[in-house]
């Protein structure tokens, strides 16, 4: 940075976020040579975005850029970018292309070119023009749009770019101004699954905001009054918190309380019901299960609102084994179902929505078809409770009375059943991704539609 052509106009802010290595000695040596370096040290380890925010608040420059320790900039890169912002006062951020490099035999070797492409907000939504790792932006943008969302582990800059584009435009420079290191230890490459999850949360929230003509304010997504209650955001927050603390997250970490009034150690069928603020409908559902013609089953209720105290007090009113699982936040149906299956004792598992009412032969029909057919999952006909609901019923809920033996879609297992061994093999529900792995097993997955 001190070799940049505008080094005499640079202010460098270094944040040592609780590091136990020798960075402090290196910084102090540079401070002896240069008078433009500010040094901030925190005793505790901070997230990258908390450290960035700390540096930005301490900065006095008109423009801001981040300097990743493993990236390199062309000697005139900052001069070119600052000039571009000077000449384009209507642009809040400038970005350019970069060479992608890896380390080979101790040397940095070019392996490709990152071409960022012209900016438009629509293209950003398509993932075609993210500013990548070396942008420059106006310091005053933080006065309008806030700072980086410190809840993110990897994608906080990605979220901030979306937030900026609600009010401002970016400028693309078709020039290669630096090197981007593609080492395996880079923050954005240490956990691709987590990165993809965070990016998914960002895109989904801002797509929704755009559709609803809503603005994401200065606090970002994690504290937004709408998004902060979404299951995807709740799961992301928990995963981010675990990642930043170095903890391996398990499904049991989401459980606030569980109680169990089951006595049968080996039922034929486990029925998992995920509930969320539907007390009347849930009780109607559970009471209907009292009338099953086959009594060899158990029920697990997983509550996303975290309160099953009333149900626990009336558990003796049901003639089947009942288990309750209270979650500490709303995780949505997918993860909640997976948590429910971990309490299951049966070899077959069925899923009912909390507002469903089961046919009295539900258990018998599910068990018979699993025992008589080599299948991994099934789905029965789902009818509306009232005639007024007919117009809102999904087409795939009622495909007639004829048995259909085709590979079933993930959505067809809601209010349906699955073999536990096949359900657990791909790790359960995961937004249509994991369950699709069943098809690789070359097993017939029948959809059986019954009255």
N, C-alpha and C positions, 0 to 999 in steps of 0.2 A: 504493500500500500504506500510505503514511503517513497517508492520509485515511480509513482504515478506522475504524469506531467503536471498535475495540479496539486501536488503534495503540499505545497506551501499554503494552499487554501483548504486543506483537509483537517477535520477533527476526527480522531480515532477513539472510539469508546470501547474498551475491553472489559467484558464482564466475566469474572472468575466465579462460576456457580458451584462453590463447594468442592472444587477439584482437589484431589490429593496428590496430583502430579506436580511437575516443576514449572508450570506455566508462569507463576508469579515472578520467579527469578528472571525468566526470559523477558517479561514485560518491563520489569524494572531496569534491565539493561538497555532496552530501547528507549525508556523514558530519560535515561542519561544523555542519549544522543539527540532526541527529538522532544520538542516542547508542546506537541499537539496531541499527546496521548493521555486520555483519562482512564483511570483504572478503578474498577468497582469489584469488590470481593464480598461474597455472601458466605456465611458459615455453612448453610445448608444447601444441598443440591436443589436446583430449581428446574422447572421445565424450560425447554428452549424458548418458548414464547413468553414466559415470565421474564426470562433473562433479556430477550429482545425488548420487551416493554420497558424494562428498567433502563436499558441503554438509550432508548428513544426519549424517555422522559429526562434523561441527563444531557441529551444532545442539544446543541445550540445552532446547528447548521440549518440552512434553508431546505436542503435536500437530504434524504436518508437512503442508505443502502446497507444491506447486510453482507458480511464477509465470512463465508464458510471457510474453516481452516484448511480444508482439502481442495478447495477450488482456487483457480488463478485467473487474474484479469490481464488483458492486454494493457500495455503501459499507458495508452491514451484513452482507455475505456471510460473512466470516470469523467474526463474532460468532454468526451463526445456526448455522453448521456446528460451531463449538466447543461451543456450548450443546447441540446435538443429540448430540454424543459424550459430553458430561458426563451427559446424561440417559439415555443408552443404553450402559451399560458393557459390554454383551454384543456391541456392534457395533465392528468395527475400523476401518471406513472409511465416510465419508458423501459423497454426491454429489448433484447437483441438475441441473436443466435450465439451458440457456443460449441466448441469442440468437445466431444466426449472422450475421456481418456481412462485407461486402466493402468495398473502397475504390472510390469513384466520385467523380471530379473532386476528389480530395484529401480527401474526407469519408468517414467510416465509415457505411455504409448497411445497415440490417437487411435480410436476404434470406430469413430463415427462422427456425425455432425447433427446437432440438435437445431432444427430449423423451426423457430417459434411461430412464424406466419403472422399475417395481418390480423389486427384485433377487431373483433366485434363481440358484443355480449352474447349473441346467438352462438357464435363459434366457441366462446368460452364454455357455454353449457354443453357443447358437443366434445369438449376436451381437446380442441384443435389449436388453441393459442394461449396456453398458460404461460405466465411470465418466467417460469422456471426458477433457477436459483440465484440469478444475479440482476434483479431489476433495480431501478432507482425511482423514488417517489417523493412527493412534496411532504415536508414535515407537517404542514398545516392540515393535511388530510386527516390526521389523527384528531384534530380539534373538532372535525365534522363527523367522522365515522368511528371514532374510538380507537382502541388498540387491538392487538392480536388477542383472540379468544384463548385464554390460558388453559382451558379445559382440554384442548387438543394435544395429542402426543406427537403427531407427524404433520397433519394437514391444516394447521392453523393459518399458514400463509395463504393456502388455497382458499380457505373460507374468507380471509380478509380481502382477497382480490375480488371475490364475488360481492362482498359488502361495498367495496369502493365503486364497483360498476353500477350500483344502484343510482349513483349521482354523477359519476365522472367517466371520462373516456381514457383509454390507454394509447400510447404511441409505440409502434413497432419500428425498429431499425433493422433493415436487412443487411446486417454486418455481423461478423463473428468477433466478439469482443472479449472472449475468455474461454477458460477450460472448466469443464464440469467433470469431477472425478466420480467414477462408477464403482468404487470399492464396495465390497460386501458389507463393510462395517458402517457405511453411510446410513444416517438415520432413516431415510426413506426406503432403505432396502433390507433393514433388519427384520421386518415383519410385514410381508406383502399382504397377508390376510387382514391385519389391522389397518394398514394403509388403505386398502380397498374399502373397508368398512367406513372409515372416516370420510373418504371421498364420496361414498354413496350417501352418507348422512348430509354432507354439504350440498350435493346436487339436488337431493330430494327436497330439502328445506327451501332452497332458493327457487326451485321450479314451482313449488307450492306458493311461495311468496309472490312470484311473478304472476301466476294464474289468479291469485286472489287480490292482486294489486296492493300487496302488503309490503311494508318496509322492515327490513331487519335492522334494528337500532345499534347503537354504539357498543352494547354489551355482547353482540354476536348471537350465536345459536344457543349456547349452553344455558343462558339466562333469559332467553326469549319466552314471553308468557305463553305462547302457543307451542312452540317446538320443544320446550323443556319438559312437556308432559308426554311427548310421543314415545312409544316403546323403543323405536330405533335409537332415539337420542338417549333414553335411559340406559339402554344396553351399552351404547358407545361410552357414556360417562363412566360406567362401572369398569369397562374394559380399559379405558384410558387411565383411570385411577390405579388399576392394578398394574398396568404396564409401567407407569411412572414410578411406582413404588417397588418394582421388581418382583411383584407377586404373580403367581400363576393362578388365573381365575378358574374356579370350578362352579358348576351349577348350584351347589349347595350354598355358595356365598350369597345367592339371591333370596334365600329362604329366611323369613323372619321367625316363623313358628310352624310347627307341624304337630298334629295329633292323630291317633290311630285307634279305631274301634273295630278292627277286623279280627276275626277269629279263625277263618278258614286259611290254612297255609298254602293250599294249592287250588285256587278257583280256576275254572276253565277260561273265564274272560275278565279282563280288567276294563272298566269304563272310565275314561279320563274326561272330566268336564272342566274347562277353563272358564272362570267367572270374572265379571268386572261390573260392579254396581248394578246388578240385576237381581235383587233379592227375591222379588215375587216370582219372576220367571224361573229362577234357579230352584226354588221350592216346588214349583209345579213340575219341573223336570224330574226332581228326585222322588216326588210322590208317585209319578207315573211309573218309575222303575220298580215300585213296590208290587206292581201288577204283572211282572214278567212271568211267563209260563215256565221258563227255565231259571231256577233260583241259584245256579252255581256261578255266581259272578260277584265282583266287588266294585266299588266306586271310589275314585279319587277325585276330589274337588281341589283345583288349584286356583286360588283367588288372587287376581292381579291388584285388587284394592287393599289387600292385606288384612282383612277382618272377617273371620269366620266364627266369631265367638257365639253368635246366635245359632248358627247351624250346629256347632258343637254341643250346645245345650239341649238340642232336640234330636240328637243322633240316634237315640233309642226308638224313635218313631219309624225307622226304616228297617225292613226285614232283610237287609243285606249288609255286608261289611262296608264301613265307611271310613275314609281317611281324608283329613283336611290338611292342605298345605297353604300357608299364608306367605305371600311374597312381600319383600320390602319396598317394591315399586312396580309400576305397570310395565311388564316386559312384552305385552302382546301375546297372541295365541301360540306362535311357533315355539319360542323358548319355554313358555309355560307348559306346553304339552310335553316337551322333552323332559322337563323337571318332573312332571307327573309320572312319566313312564319309569323313572328311576325308583318309584315307590311300588311299581306293579309286581304282583306275584304270579300272574297268569301267563300262559304261553301265547295267548291272543290278546290284542288290545283294541279297544274301540274308542272313538272320539265323538263326543256330543258337544254342541254349542250350548251355552248356558240357557238360552231361550228355546231350546228344542224340547219336544215331548216324544218319547220313544214309543213305537208300536209295542204291544205287549209280547210279540214274538221276536223282538229284536235280538235278544241274547241267543235264543234257540237258532234263529236263521244264520247268524254270524258263525256260531260254533259249528253247525252242520256243514256249511259250505267250506270252512277251512279243513274240516275232517274228511270231506268227500272229494275235494279238489286240491290239486297242487298249485296253490296260489300264494301270492305275497300280500295282496290287499283286495278289498271289495268296498262297494258303495251301494247303498240302497236308495230307492226312490224317496225324495223328500218333498212332502206336500205342505202347502201353506196352512196355517192355523185357521184363517178366516178367508172368505171369498174376496174380501177387499185386498188381500195380499197377493192375489193371483197375478196382477200386472207387474209386481215387483220380483216375482220368483225367477231366479236364474234359469236359463234354458236347460243346463245340464243337471238340474235338480229333478227333472221328470222327463225321462227319455222313453216312457212307455213301460209296458209290462214284460216285454220280451227280454230274456237274459242276454246280455251283451258280453262277449269275451274278447275284449281288446285291451291293449296296454292302457292302464289308468293314468290319468293326469294327477299331479299332486293335489289339486283342488278337490278332486273327487273323493279324497279320504276324510275330509271334514264331514262329521256325522256319518262316518263309516268305520271300517276296521282294518287291522293289519296284523300280520304275524310278527310277534315280538322279535324273533331272530332276524328277519329281514328288515324290520324297522330300525333296529339298533345297529345293524351292519353299516349303514351309511350315516350313522350318528343322528338319526331323526330328522325333524323338520328344520329347514334352514332356507326359507325364502325361495323354494323351488330348486335350489342348487344341489344340496346333498342327496335328497331323496331320488333325484334322477339317476343316481349311480346304480339303483336297482336294475335298470335296463341292461347294464353291462353284464349281469349275471346270467343272461339268456334263460330266464325263467318267465313263464307266463304270469302276467299280473292281471288277472281278470277283474273287470268291473261288473259286478253282479247287481242288477237293479231289481229290487223286490218291492212288492206292496207292503 
